[in-house]
């Protein structure tokens, strides 16, 4: 189903494929009238699938369809997917190499594989077909989507994030985005192997985690912020209790004592919301050693900084930003969203007291993910942050496949925070800081 040439953005819609999807949709509508679909999930799955297959064969015989055996078997399999799964998307939803499924309209479906976008041959019969699949997805997580509530952002059972927008907000038909997350823990050694991070960076960051140095991981969407946070969690001593707070649970921490919590959006009446800020404040009553906020977005930034400055050192969070300095500016803005009229000098001193290290990740040309910068907030001087780079990635062009290449460099700066390493019993070879 997937096109092999990722660079081929132009595709002529296969009329035979459209006819196939329309045929499948019409048969599915007959099945819906014949089956008691309320039993799905409540009776034996194999029995239900056998009933669907039997009824499908009967409908095909009644219609006197002339089909070759492979095409008939495909139709039977996809009818099962229409009843129990995600229709045409079943072809890609279980592929572990695919990180994003992007449905622009019923005739245009993209995927992202290894950081590269690919146009697929997947099509839906029409907008109603696509809308039915979207409604099934959101119904699984207890949500609704229609003209009254035309947007949904939710998490699927496997941890994948789904975002859907339908008319009247969506122009040209319903839109669906599925961000898939691996179920396997990605070890830090794998990040070194794929050259996303330098071994010297890893040594320093692991030591900083063990020494309870709080730091911020910044970057754009898909830059690898959560992946790095997951991998570094293995360095947290196992005798510590971690509380995680997320909008949509994505963290797969490599630690035995993790208490995970997820925020709750308002219901259809606009009531019942539990915000990240509510959860950060509540987590302080849960005897945490460290608090990990999956992504800081608003006023919870102030509560998180208060936690870092009052006995919860070593807490970690991620933030969307284009650079390390931009991350600090965004953090300041979020602190002001807490509703307190604090002078900028007070906010900056509070940030510098709570966060010592800023790690910036980027997704470069060709889908390559790199840790671009590891910097220390030394102090606030004359009202400005003094930010010193410890490690950097220097891009040196593109390779033959259009992917960014470059090298990791050590600046020669020795961070002041390593004075805390010995107090925490953490040993670190300082030769890694030599340029």
N, C-alpha and C positions, 0 to 999 in steps of 0.2 A: 504493500500500500504506500510505502514511503518512497518518494522520488530520490534517486541516487545522486543526482547532480544538485548540490545545495545552491549553486549559483544560478540555476534556471528559475528565474522568478516569474516567467511567463508560462501560463498553462492554459491550453484549450480544454474547456469542460467536456469530458467524455459523455456524449449523449447516452451511450449504452449504460454507463454507470448511473446516470440520472434516472433512466428508465428502471434500472434495477432497484434503486432506492425508493422510487415511487411504488413499484410493485410490492416491495417489502412493507412499506408503510400501509398500503391498502390491506394487505393480509394481516398485518398487526392489528389494524382496527377491527377486523373480523374476530381475531383472537380475543381482543379485549371484551367483545360482546359475549363470547362463549365461556371465558375463564372467570373464575372467582378470584380476582387478583388480590383481594383482601387476605387470602390465605398465604400469599408470598411472605416467607419469613416465619410463618407459624406452623407450617407442615413440612414434612421431609422434602429437602431440596431436590433430591434425585427424582422423587415422585412427581413434583411439580414440573421439572424439566422434561420428564417422559411424557406428561400430559400435553405440554406445549408442543413437543415434537410430533406427537400423534395427531393433535389437532391441526398442526401446520401441514402435515402430509395429506390430511383429509381435505383441507381447503385447496391445496395445490391440485389434488385429483379432481375436485369439483370444477376447478377452473380449466382443467385439461391443458395445463402448462406443459410445453415441450421444452425440456431443459436437459443439457448434458449433466452427467453424474457429478462432476466437480462443482458446476454452478448450482445444482440443486442442493448439494451438501453445504455450500457457502450460504445459500439462502436460509437453510434450516438453522445453521449456526448463528447467523446474524439475527434471525427472529428470536432466538433465545436471548441474545444480547439486548434486543429491544424490550423484552419482558423483564429480564433480571439485571441487565447491566446498563451501559451508557451508549448503546447503539453503535454507530460508526466509530466512536472514540475508543471502543474496546480494543481496536487494533493497536493503539499506542499507550493506553493508560497503564498497562502493566510492563512496559518496556523500561528497565532500570536505567538505560542510557539517556532517557529523555527527561529533561528538567522542567520544561514548560510546554503546555499545550494552549495554543492561542487561536480561538475561533473568532474570526472577524465577521463572518456571515455564513449563511448555509452552504455557500460554494467555495469558501476560502478558509482553510485550516493550516496554520503553521505549527511547527514544533521547534524547540531548541534542544540541540544535542551537542554536548561537549562545547558549549558556548557559541555555537553557530546556529542561525535560524535556517530552517528548511521549509519550503512549501510542499505540502503533501497532496496526494490524490484523493484525500478523504472529502466526501461531499454529503450533505443531508438532502433529503427530498425537497424540502422547502423550509421557510421560516417556522411554520407550525411544528415540523419535525424537530428542528433545533430547540424550539421553545419547550417542547415536551421533555426533551432530555435535560434541559436546564432545570425545569420544575422538579424533575425526579431527583436531581443532584441536591438541590436546596431542601427538598422535603426530607431527605435522609438525615439532615442535621436540624430538623425541626424549624425550618424557616419557610417563608413564603416569598414569591416574587410574582408581581403582576403590575398592572397600570397604577395601582395605588401605592405599591412598594416596589419601584422599578429597579432598585439596586440591592445587591446582597454581597456581603463579604463574610466568608465563613471558613471553617476548617472541616475537612472530611475525616472519616474514621481513621484513615491511614496517616493523618497528619498533613496531607496536602492542603494548600490554601486555594479556595475557589472564589473568584469574583465574577459576578454576572451583572450585566446592564441590559435592560430590555426597553422597547418603545414604551412611552414616547421619548424617553431620554436618549435611547440608542438610535442613531440614524442608519438606515440601510439594513435593519434587522437586528436580532439579539446578538449580544457579544458575550463571550465566555473566556475566562482565563483560568487555567489551573497550574499552580506552582507546586511541583512535586518535590518531596523531601525524602531522601534515602532513609531506610530503616536500619542501615548499618552505621556503626560508629566510625567516623573517619579519623584515623589516628594521625598524630602530628607528623609521624614518619612519612606518611603518604603525601602530606603537603610538601615536605622536603623533597621527596622523590619526584614529584611533578614540577618542582622548581617554583612553587608559589611563595616560598619563604626560605631564607638562608638559615643554615644550621646555627650560626652565631646569634641570629635573631631569636631562634627557638630557645637556645640556652639562657639568654637574658630574660625572655618573657616567662619561661617556666620558673626561673629563680624569683622573678618579681611576684608571680602568683603565690609561690610558697612563702615569700616574705610579707605577704598581705599588703602589697602595693596596689592601690586602686587605680584602674585605668579604663580608658574609653577607647572603643573600637569604632572607627568611623569609616564611611564609604558609601557608594551608591548602591542602587538595587542590584542584587546578584553579584556583588563584589566579593562575597565570601566572609562577611562579618560573622554571621551565625556559625558558619563552619569552623572558623578560627576559635570562637568562644567555646564551642563544643570540644574541640581538640585540646585546648588549654585547660579545660576543667579537670582533666586527668591529673594535673599537677597540684590540685587542691588537696591538702592532707585529708585522709579518710576519716579522721576523728572530728571533722567539722560538719556543721549542719548548714545546708544551702537552701534558701528559699528562692524560687524563680517566679517571676511575674511577667506574663506575656499577653498580648492582644489575641494572638493565635499561636497555640503551642507549637514551637518549631525546635526547641532545644532538645538535644539528645545527650545530656551530660554524662560524662564518663566518671561517675562518682556514685558510691553506694547510698549516700544519705541526702536525697534531694526531695524537697517538698514543692511540687509544681502547682501553680495557680494560674487561672486564665480569667481575663476580664469578661464582663457580660454587657452586650449592647442593650439599648432600651428596647422594650417590646413595641408592638404596633400602636400602643397608646402613648408611647413616649416615656413610660415609667420602667423602673426596675434596673436601671443602668448601674453597673459597678465599674468605676473607672480605675485606670492604673494608679492614680493617686490614692484612691481609697485602699487599694490592695497594698501599696507600699507602706502606708501608715499602719495597716493591720498587721503586716508582716513583722513589724517591730515588736509585736506582742507574742510572737511565735518562737522566741528564743533562737534567732538566726545568728550564725557566725558570719555568714556572707549573704548579701542580697544581690541577685542577678536579675536586672530588668532587661528582658529580651530586646526591647528597643524603646528608648526614651523619646516621647513625642510632645509632651506638654508640661503642665504644672507639676507633674510627679517628679520633674528634675530637681525641684527644691527639696522635696522630701528625701529623694535619693542622696543628694549631697549632705543633708542633715544626718542621714544614717552613716555615710562615710566619715563624717566628722565627729561622730559620737559613739565610737566603739565598734563599728562594723567595717574596719579597714579591709581592703582586699575585695571589696564589692566591685562588680564589673557590669558594664552595659554597652550597648551599641547605639549608634546615632547615624542618620542619613546626613552626609555632608560630602563636599567635593574636595576638601583638604583638611589637614589637622587644624589650622587656624579657623577655617570656616566652621568646623565642628564646635570649637569653643564659642564662637559667635552665636551659633544656633543654640547651644546650651544656655547661654546668657538670656537669649530671647525666651526660651522655655521657662526659665526661672521667673521671669516677669509675668508669665501666664498664670502663675500661682495666685496672683491677685494682690501681691504686696508691692508697695512703691519703694523699692530699694535702690539706693544710688549704685551706679554701674561699678564704682570702685569697690563697694562692699560685695557685690556679686562676684567680681573677678577675684577678690581675695578669698572668697568662700569656695569658688571653683578650684583655685590653685591649692587650697588647703585640703580639699577632698580628693582631687584627681592629680596623679603625679605623671602618668604616662599616657600619651595619645598614640594609638596605632592606626594608621590609615591604609585601607585596602582599596584596590581599584580593579575593575574589569577592563582590560585594554583591548586594542584592536585584535580581532580574531577570536574573542572570547577568553583570552588569557587572563587569569587572575593572579595578581601580585600584591604582596605587602609592600606598599610604596614608601612608607616612612614610619619609623619608630622614633618618637621625640619625647623629651622630658620637659615638663613645665618647671623651670628652675625657680622662678619667683614672679611677682608682679612689681615692676619698676616703673616709676613715673606714670602709673595708671595703665601700663601695657604689659601683656604676658612676655616673659623672656622664655622663648621656646628653643631648645637646642636639639638638633638632630643627632641621633645615635647611629642609626642605620638608614640607608636609602636604597631605592632601586632606580637606576638610571637607564632609561630606554635608549636603545641604539638603532632604531629602525624596525623594519619588518622582514620576516623570512620569506621564502619562496611561496608559502601558503597564505601569506597576508597576515601572519600572527606577529604580535609585538615581541621583540627580543631585546635583551639588555643584560645588565649585571647588577648584583647587589654590592654595595660598597659600605665600608665602615668609615665614619667621619673622623675618628680619632678622639672624639669627645667621650670622656668617662663620666657617666651619670652620677650625680650626687646622692641619689637614693640608694646606691649600693652600700652606703654606710649602715643602712638598716638590715642588710642581708645577714651580717654576722650576728646581730642581736637576735635574729630569728633562727640562727643556726643553719643558714643557707650558705653553701660554699659556691663561689663562682670564679672561674679562671678569667682574670681581668685582661688577659692577652687578647681576648676576642674584641676588645675596643681599639686595638692598634690599627691605624689606617694602612 
